[in-house]
Amino acid sequence: MFVLLLSVFLTFCDVSEVKAQQSHIHSGAGVSATQLPFWTAKHLGIFDKYGLNVELVAISSGARGMQALLGGSTHSANMAAMSPIRTVLGGGDVVIVAGYLNKSLFKLVAQKDIRNPVDLRGKRIGIANFGGSTEFGVLMAVKELNVSRDSVKLLPAGGSGARFAALEAKGLDATLLPYGEALVAEKKEFTMLADLAELVPEFPDRLIIVRRASLKEDRGNVKRFLQAVSEALFEIKDRANREKIVTVLAKELRVDRKQAQENYEEYQGAFSLPPRVGRKGLAAVLELMQQETGKTKADLNVNRFVDESVLDELEREGFFKRLHDSARK
């Protein structure tokens, strides 16, 4: 009912006036196709439809993204699970409200002379920073590949672009790269040692986080934001929109159309709708963090970190059903 009333309101009002009423700043962890739902909502006017003036900003570090959120510089953020979990454990007032990517779409890429996992022993593996998703990705990868954690050296090397450059300069022996850059690396004949999405079937790689206070005091804004992101996910998953979405990717990633198409094919089927947090993947991360922090299982109860009550509300109201029904008309 709200969406219907809002659409009528937009018909008779200047859109810029509506935008000014609901400002929302959202930070994303880095610049990759993982940000596609937000780019799509922005470029296709979906945020406007829900009366939101959304500014998208890139903050490469999860820790800095959490600082911006806690400080009130942003209204929401997306990143992997580790930073919000650490923030909550440290007393920070944040909560995970959705999860739209429950797979780690990274590949473990190595120098050409490294042909098998056993060859990683004694080698330098680049990660973005300690405590982030790339560190956890590497830890899970070497575990699944039966390589001892103590036999490899993890080196903080910055974002994926910096890590790829270090790999090319032979400053690193291996690193994790998102699918888009892994495609480029494969064409340059680097070794694709492992696909994390195959090694680790579920991983909370992209979650949406807000302040708990916002969930109570500005719930309507949070709800409209999740509605807009969900509708964008629906548009992405509908292959009839392929060319529109490829155009968005090409513009935001600053790549040619062929590379944008490859990114679309890699990510289109990976997003979750409804954007629920994958509980098995989250449980695996909580188990690793329990080992790291020495916290008890009670300290790391999933309900301490996740509140999907807004998604529950949308389910009860039939929002997601209406999205799917609209495709049949």
N, C-alpha and C positions, 0 to 999 in steps of 0.2 A: 504494500500500500504506500509505503514511504517513497519507494522509487517512482511509482506512478505519479504521486503528487509532485515530486521533485521535477520530473520530466515536464509536467504542465507548467510548473513555476519557471523553468528554464526557457520555455517557449515564449513567455511574456516578459522576461527580464534579460537585461544585459548580462552575459556570462561572467564578465570581469567583475561585476558587483558580487556575484555569488562566490567567485573565487576568493575575493578579499575577506569574506566572512569566515572562511574555514582554512586557515593557513596550516600546512603540515610539512615539516622537514623530515625527510627519511634518509638515513645513511646506509650505504651498501659497502660490504667488505670487498674492495677491489673493483676492477673493471673487467668483467668477463660476461659470457652468455648466462651466467647464473643470475644476472640482474635483469634478464629479459622480461619477466612479468611487470616490473616497474616501468621499464622503458615503453613497453606496449601500452600500459595504462596511461602513460603520459602522452605518447604520440597519437594514440587513437581516441583521445578525448574522454577516456573512461573515468579518470579522476574528476574531470569537469562534470560528468554526468552525475556523480555523487556529491557535488558541491564542495569539492576539495581543490585547493590551490597547493599542489605538492611540488616541493623543491627536492630534487634528488642530488645527494652529495656522495662522493666516494671517500671513504676513510679506510686505508689499507689494513690497519691493525685492529683486531677485535677489541683489544684493551682500550685503545683510543676511542673506538666506537662506543664502548660502554661508558667511558668518561664523558663523552659528548651527550649521551642520553641522560646520564645521572645529573649532569650539570644543567640540563634544560635547553641545550643548544639544538637538540633534535627531539622529535616526537616519537620516532620509532627507528629501528635498525634491523638489518638482516646480516647474519653471520652464522658460523657453525656453533655447535652447542657449548664448546669448552669455555669461551669467554663469559657468556651469561651465567653458567654454572659457577665459575670462580667468583663472579661478582656477587651472586647470591650468598655463597659461602662466606664471603668477606663482609656481609651485612648490607650489600647494595639492594635498593628497592626496585628490582627489575623482575620481569616475568616473561616467559615464552608463551605467546598466544597463538602461534601457527607454525607450520613447517611445510614449505612448498617444494623442497628438494631433499629427498631422503636417500639419496645416493651420492657417493663421492665420485664425481665425473672427472677423475684425474688418472693419469697414467704415470707409472714409474719408468722414467726415461733415463737411459745410461749411455755412456760412451760406447763407441762401436766395438771396442775390444772386450766389452763386458757382455757375454752372451747368455749366461745363466745366473740364477740367484746366488749360487755359491761363490761366484766371482765378486760379489759385493763385499766379502770379508776384507776388512782393513781399508775399505774405501770411504770417501767423503760424500755424504748425501746432503744436498741442500734443502733447507726448509725456510719458510718465510720468517718465523721466529719461534722461540720456545713457548709452548702453551697454546699454540694455534692449531688450526685444522690440519695444516701440512705436517706438523710434528706427529699428531695423532694418526694421520694417514700413513706416514712412514712406519710408525710403531706397529700398526695393525698389519701393514703389508709385509714387513720382515717376519712378523709372527706367523702369518699364513704361509710364507715362503720357507719357513723353517730355517731362518737365518737368525743367529743370536743377536739380540740388541747390543750386547757388549762388543760385538765384532765389527760394528760400523760406527762411524763418527758423524754425528749430526752437526751441520754448520748453518747458523742463521745467515741467509743470503738475500733477504728482501722479497719483493713481489715476484710473480711468475716471469715477468719480462726480464728482471735482473737475474733470476736463477737460470733462465734459458741462455742469457748472454754469458754467464759464468760457465755454464756447461760447454758452450761453443768455444770459450777461451781455455777450456780444460782446467778451470779453477775448481770445478766440481766433477766428481765421477758419476754422479747420478742425482736426480731430483724428481719431485712430483710436478707435473705440468697439467693444467686443465686441457680438456679435449681439443680445444681450438689450437693451442700452441703445440700440443702433442702431434697434431696432424702435420704441422710445419716441420717439427723435429723428425717425424717419420720420413718425410720427403727428403730430408737431409741425411738419411740413413743412420740416425741414432737408433740404438736398440730399445724396443718397447718391451721392458721386462715384465710388466704386469699392468692389468687394467683393474683399478681398485673397485669399480662397480661389479666386477666379476668375483674378485677375491672376497670382498665384504659386501654382501647383498643389501644391507641396510645401514645407512650412516646419516645422522642429522646434520647435513652439510649446509643447509640454508633455512634458518628459522627466523621468524619475525618476533622481535622483542620490544616491549614497551615498559614504561615505569608502572609499577602496581598502582601508584596514585592515579595515573592517567586512566587505568582500567576502571577505577571507581568514579573519578571526578569528571572525566571526559570520555565516557564510554561510547557516546554517539559518534565521536570522531574516529575512535578505534574501529567501531563497527563499520562505518562507511569506508574506511581505508581497507579493511579486509574484504568487504564486498567488491570494491574496485579491483583489488589484486586478484580475487577469485574470478571475476569476469574476464580479466586479462588472461589468466591461465586457461580459461575456457576458449578464448579466441585463439590462443597459441595452439591448443590441442586440436582445433578444427582445421584440418589440412586445406580446407577451402580458402583459408586466410594466409596460406604459405607465402605468397609473394609480398603481401603487406608486411608480414613479420620479418621476412628476409631483408626488406628495405630498412626496417628499424634496426636490425642487427648490423647491416653494412654501415649505417650512419653512426651508430653508437660505438662500434668496435673499430671504425675507420679502416675497414678492410674491403677488398673487392667483392663483387656479388657472388662469385664462386665460393670464396671462403665463408661468406655469410650463409650461403646455402648449406655448406658442410656443417657449420655450427648449428643451424636449425635442425638438421637431421639428427645430430647427436643429442640435442636437448629436448626436442619437441615432445617425445614420449616419456621423458624422465620426470617431469614435474607432477606433483601430487594435487589432485582436485577431488574432494575438498582438501584444502591445505592442512592436513592433520600431521602432527609430529609422529614419526615412526617410532613406536615404543621399544621395539627390539633393538634398533640402532642406538637409541638414547640409553637404554639399559647397558649396552656394551661400553659406551663412553663413560657412564657413571661407574662401571666396574673398574675401568682403567684409572679413573680419577680417585677412586677409593684407595687403590694401590699406591697412587702418587702422593695423596694427602694424608693417608692414615685415618681418614674419617670413618665413622661407623656406617652401616647400611641405613640406619635411621636418619643420619645426617644427609644422606644422598637419596632420600625417597623422592620418586619422580614428581609427586604432587607439590613438592616444595619449589619446583622450578617451572612447572607448566600449568597454565590455566586456559583451557580451550572453551570457556563458558560462552564467549561470543560466537564461536563456531557452532556450539550446541544450540544457541538461540537461533542462528540462521538456519540450521537444519530443521528445527521445530517449525519455523515460519515458512518452510518450503522454498527457501531461496535457491539452493543448489538444484532442486528439482525443476524449478522454473528455468534455470539456465539450460538444463538439458532438454527440457520440453521445447524451448525456443528454437533449438536446432532442427526439430522435426517439422516445423511449420514452413 
